[in-house]
Amino acid sequence: MSVMFQYDEKAWKDDKQGCYSIQAVMPVYGAMSGFSLEQGRFLDPLDQQHAKRVIVLGNKAIEQLFPSRQAVGQSVKIAGLSYQVIGALKSSMSLVSIGMPADYSCYIPLSSYREVKPQDHFYELFISPNPGVHRKQLVDTIRQILLRHHGLDIDDHQQIQSYDARESHQSITKFLVGLQVFLGVIGFISLAVAGIGIANVMLVTVRRATRDIGVRMALGARDHHILLHYLLQAMITVCSGGLLGILMTSAIVWAVDQLPWVASFTMPLGNRIPCYQYWY
């Protein structure tokens, strides 16, 4: 389990600004979120215990603050305080917090944030259930505990909202499987139509070449020589068309992937975070 505080500040390195979202979290949050590190390490229990002023940068935040990408060991300033960079995350299309891209987020120890703003209340709670736990019952129990703690009506489901990453992942997986089946059927039909088309073209070719085939056989060509000739012609046609299609498709996919707005559609399909998320 990990709580999260949103630090409403930006990180600075000289005159460069980065980290659109600075999150104060517990060390376990890194493992719960499935982050992969490009450099250094994530927060550890000693950072939390001693309230160290250290920070882990998201991938895009590294580009904004350290164009050379040599971030570990350097320092950034947040609200006038210096924080040492101990880690840098690999690029990810996952979302953290409430819709914030992981690449633009940065993470500091919860305890160091509490030293700066001890009066703040956390607004998000992340929980990773143990295997075999009844997830729906767990959600209801935690919601009732939090509502009672804040003196709210336990039947009010609007005060505290929850999000189950596993359910979201399963829904997306079902959608993608259905999409793959649909595209597979279309591909099969396309191949069948293409096969029929090639067969018709080869039939017309052979019929038009009847005189040529007769001349070849008169000069000593065997049946298998004629058959091999037209089979090779058909294979060259199929392979050439298939290779051209693959190259064109790869070029289109690469071009679309370079568009800046594509990330907004692909980010929700990032890595699965197998936990519940609550916010106020």
C-alpha positions as CSV (number, residue, x, y, z in Angstrom):
1,M,0.0,0.0,0.0
2,S,1.2,3.5,-0.8
3,V,-0.3,6.9,-0.3
4,M,0.4,9.8,-2.7
5,F,0.6,13.5,-2.3
6,Q,0.6,15.9,-5.3
7,Y,3.4,18.5,-4.9
8,D,2.1,21.6,-6.7
9,E,5.6,22.7,-7.8
10,K,7.9,22.2,-10.7
11,A,11.5,21.0,-10.8
12,W,14.2,23.4,-12.1
13,K,17.7,22.9,-13.4
14,D,19.3,26.3,-14.0
15,D,16.8,28.0,-16.3
16,K,15.1,24.7,-17.5
17,Q,11.8,23.6,-16.1
18,G,10.5,20.0,-15.9
19,C,8.4,17.5,-14.0
20,Y,4.8,18.5,-14.7
21,S,3.7,16.3,-11.8
22,I,5.8,15.8,-8.7
23,Q,4.4,12.9,-6.6
24,A,5.4,12.2,-3.0
25,V,5.1,8.5,-2.5
26,M,6.4,5.6,-0.4
27,P,9.2,3.3,-1.7
28,V,6.8,0.4,-2.4
29,Y,5.0,2.5,-5.1
30,G,7.8,1.8,-7.6
31,A,7.2,-2.0,-7.4
32,M,3.4,-1.6,-7.4
33,S,3.6,0.5,-10.6
34,G,6.0,-1.8,-12.4
35,F,8.4,1.0,-13.3
36,S,11.6,0.1,-15.2
37,L,14.7,2.2,-14.6
38,E,17.0,3.6,-17.3
39,Q,19.5,4.9,-14.7
40,G,20.1,4.6,-11.0
41,R,17.4,3.3,-8.6
42,F,14.0,4.1,-7.2
43,L,13.2,5.3,-3.7
44,D,14.2,2.9,-0.9
45,P,13.2,2.6,2.8
46,L,16.3,4.6,3.9
47,D,15.2,7.5,1.8
48,Q,11.8,7.4,3.5
49,Q,13.2,6.8,7.0
50,H,15.7,9.7,6.9
51,A,13.5,12.0,4.8
52,K,16.2,12.4,2.2
53,R,15.8,15.1,-0.5
54,V,16.1,12.8,-3.5
55,I,14.1,12.5,-6.6
56,V,13.4,10.0,-9.4
57,L,12.7,11.6,-12.8
58,G,10.3,10.4,-15.6
59,N,11.8,9.9,-19.0
60,K,10.5,13.1,-20.6
61,A,11.5,15.1,-17.5
62,I,15.1,13.9,-18.0
63,E,15.0,15.4,-21.6
64,Q,13.6,18.7,-20.3
65,L,16.1,19.1,-17.4
66,F,19.1,17.2,-18.7
67,P,19.4,17.1,-22.5
68,S,22.6,15.0,-22.2
69,R,20.5,12.4,-20.2
70,Q,23.2,12.2,-17.6
71,A,20.9,12.9,-14.7
72,V,21.9,10.6,-11.8
73,G,24.1,12.4,-9.3
74,Q,22.9,15.8,-10.5
75,S,20.6,18.1,-8.5
76,V,17.4,19.9,-9.2
77,K,15.5,22.6,-7.2
78,I,11.9,22.3,-6.1
79,A,10.4,25.3,-4.3
80,G,13.9,26.5,-3.6
81,L,15.1,23.3,-2.1
82,S,17.8,21.1,-3.7
83,Y,17.0,17.4,-4.5
84,Q,19.6,14.9,-5.7
85,V,18.6,12.8,-8.7
86,I,19.0,9.1,-7.8
87,G,17.1,7.5,-10.7
88,A,15.6,7.9,-14.2
89,L,12.7,5.9,-15.5
90,K,12.5,4.3,-18.9
91,S,10.0,5.7,-21.3
92,S,6.5,4.4,-20.6
93,M,3.0,5.1,-22.0
94,S,1.4,4.2,-18.6
95,L,-0.7,6.7,-16.7
96,V,-0.1,7.5,-13.0
97,S,-2.2,9.4,-10.6
98,I,-5.3,10.7,-12.3
99,G,-4.5,10.6,-15.9
100,M,-0.9,12.0,-15.7
101,P,1.6,10.4,-18.1
102,A,4.4,8.6,-16.2
103,D,7.0,10.1,-18.5
104,Y,6.3,13.6,-17.2
105,S,6.0,12.6,-13.5
106,C,8.7,12.7,-10.9
107,Y,8.9,11.1,-7.4
108,I,10.2,12.1,-4.1
109,P,10.0,10.4,-0.6
110,L,6.8,11.0,1.2
111,S,8.6,11.9,4.4
112,S,10.6,14.6,2.8
113,Y,7.4,16.2,1.4
114,R,5.8,16.0,4.9
115,E,8.7,18.0,6.3
116,V,7.9,20.8,3.9
117,K,4.1,20.6,4.1
118,P,3.1,18.7,7.2
119,Q,-0.5,20.0,7.2
120,D,-1.4,18.5,3.8
121,H,-3.7,15.4,3.5
122,F,-3.1,12.7,1.0
123,Y,-5.5,12.6,-1.9
124,E,-4.7,9.2,-3.4
125,L,-4.2,5.7,-1.9
126,F,-2.8,2.8,-3.9
127,I,-3.4,-0.8,-2.7
128,S,-2.1,-4.0,-4.3
129,P,-4.3,-6.9,-3.1
130,N,-2.7,-10.3,-2.2
131,P,-3.6,-13.2,-4.5
132,G,-6.9,-14.8,-3.8
133,V,-8.4,-11.7,-2.1
134,H,-12.0,-11.0,-3.1
135,R,-11.4,-7.7,-4.9
136,K,-15.0,-6.3,-4.8
137,Q,-15.3,-7.0,-1.1
138,L,-12.0,-5.3,-0.5
139,V,-13.1,-2.2,-2.4
140,D,-16.3,-1.9,-0.3
141,T,-14.5,-2.5,3.0
142,I,-11.8,0.1,2.3
143,R,-14.3,2.7,1.1
144,Q,-16.5,2.2,4.3
145,I,-13.4,2.6,6.5
146,L,-12.4,5.8,4.8
147,L,-15.9,7.2,4.8
148,R,-16.3,6.5,8.6
149,H,-12.8,8.0,9.2
150,H,-13.9,11.3,7.6
151,G,-17.4,11.2,9.2
152,L,-19.2,10.7,5.9
153,D,-22.2,8.6,4.9
154,I,-21.0,5.1,4.1
155,D,-23.6,4.8,1.4
156,D,-22.3,7.8,-0.5
157,H,-20.2,6.5,-3.3
158,Q,-19.4,9.9,-4.8
159,Q,-17.1,11.2,-1.9
160,I,-14.5,8.5,-2.4
161,Q,-13.9,7.1,-5.9
162,S,-12.0,4.0,-6.8
163,Y,-10.3,2.6,-9.9
164,D,-9.4,-1.0,-10.4
165,A,-6.4,-1.3,-12.8
166,R,-6.9,-5.0,-13.3
167,E,-10.5,-4.6,-14.4
168,S,-9.5,-1.8,-16.8
169,H,-6.6,-4.0,-18.2
170,Q,-9.0,-6.9,-18.7
171,S,-11.5,-4.7,-20.5
172,I,-8.8,-3.4,-22.8
173,T,-7.4,-6.9,-23.4
174,K,-10.9,-8.1,-24.4
175,F,-11.2,-5.2,-26.8
176,L,-7.8,-5.8,-28.3
177,V,-8.5,-9.6,-28.7
178,G,-11.8,-8.7,-30.5
179,L,-10.0,-6.2,-32.7
180,Q,-7.3,-8.8,-33.6
181,V,-9.9,-11.4,-34.5
182,F,-11.8,-8.8,-36.6
183,L,-8.6,-7.8,-38.4
184,G,-7.6,-11.5,-38.8
185,V,-10.9,-12.2,-40.6
186,I,-10.4,-9.2,-42.8
187,G,-6.9,-10.4,-43.6
188,F,-8.1,-13.9,-44.4
189,I,-10.7,-12.6,-46.8
190,S,-8.2,-10.2,-48.4
191,L,-5.8,-13.2,-49.0
192,A,-8.6,-15.3,-50.4
193,V,-9.6,-12.6,-52.8
194,A,-6.0,-12.0,-53.8
195,G,-5.5,-15.7,-54.3
196,I,-8.5,-15.9,-56.6
197,G,-7.3,-12.8,-58.5
198,I,-3.8,-14.3,-59.0
199,A,-5.3,-17.6,-60.1
200,N,-7.5,-15.8,-62.7
201,V,-4.5,-13.8,-63.9
202,M,-2.4,-16.9,-64.3
203,L,-5.2,-18.7,-66.1
204,V,-5.5,-15.9,-68.6
205,T,-1.7,-15.8,-69.0
206,V,-1.5,-19.5,-69.8
207,R,-4.4,-19.4,-72.2
208,R,-2.8,-16.5,-74.1
209,A,0.5,-18.4,-74.2
210,T,-0.9,-21.6,-75.7
211,R,1.0,-21.0,-79.0
212,D,4.2,-20.3,-77.0
213,I,3.7,-23.4,-74.9
214,G,3.2,-25.5,-78.1
215,V,6.4,-24.1,-79.6
216,R,8.4,-25.0,-76.4
217,M,7.1,-28.5,-76.3
218,A,7.9,-28.9,-80.0
219,L,11.5,-27.9,-79.2
220,G,11.7,-30.6,-76.5
221,A,10.3,-28.9,-73.3
222,R,8.7,-31.3,-70.9
223,D,5.4,-30.7,-69.0
224,H,7.2,-30.1,-65.7
225,H,9.4,-27.4,-67.4
226,I,6.2,-25.5,-68.5
227,L,4.6,-26.0,-65.1
228,L,7.8,-24.8,-63.3
229,H,7.9,-21.7,-65.5
230,Y,4.4,-20.5,-64.6
231,L,4.7,-21.5,-60.9
232,L,7.9,-19.4,-60.6
233,Q,6.1,-16.5,-62.4
234,A,3.2,-16.7,-59.9
235,M,5.6,-16.9,-56.9
236,I,7.5,-13.9,-58.0
237,T,4.3,-11.9,-58.5
238,V,3.0,-12.9,-55.0
239,C,6.3,-12.3,-53.2
240,S,6.8,-8.9,-54.9
241,G,3.3,-7.8,-54.1
242,G,3.6,-9.1,-50.5
243,L,7.0,-7.4,-49.9
244,L,5.7,-4.1,-51.4
245,G,2.7,-4.3,-49.1
246,I,4.8,-4.9,-46.0
247,L,7.1,-2.0,-46.9
248,M,4.2,0.4,-47.4
249,T,2.5,-0.7,-44.2
250,S,5.7,-0.3,-42.2
251,A,6.2,3.2,-43.7
252,I,2.6,4.2,-42.8
253,V,2.9,2.8,-39.2
254,W,6.2,4.6,-38.7
255,A,4.8,7.9,-40.1
256,V,1.7,7.7,-37.9
257,D,3.9,6.9,-34.8
258,Q,5.8,10.1,-35.3
259,L,2.7,12.3,-35.0
260,P,2.6,14.0,-31.6
261,W,-1.1,13.4,-30.9
262,V,-0.8,9.6,-31.2
263,A,0.5,9.4,-27.6
264,S,-2.9,10.6,-26.2
265,F,-4.6,7.5,-27.8
266,T,-1.9,5.0,-26.8
267,M,-1.1,6.1,-23.2
268,P,-4.2,4.4,-21.7
269,L,-3.0,1.1,-23.1
270,G,0.3,1.1,-21.1
271,N,1.5,-1.2,-18.5
272,R,-1.0,-2.8,-16.1
273,I,-0.8,-1.6,-12.5
274,P,-2.4,-4.4,-10.5
275,C,-3.8,-2.2,-7.7
276,Y,-6.7,-0.2,-6.6
277,Q,-6.6,3.6,-6.6
278,Y,-8.7,5.8,-4.4
279,W,-8.9,9.6,-4.5
280,Y,-10.9,12.3,-2.8
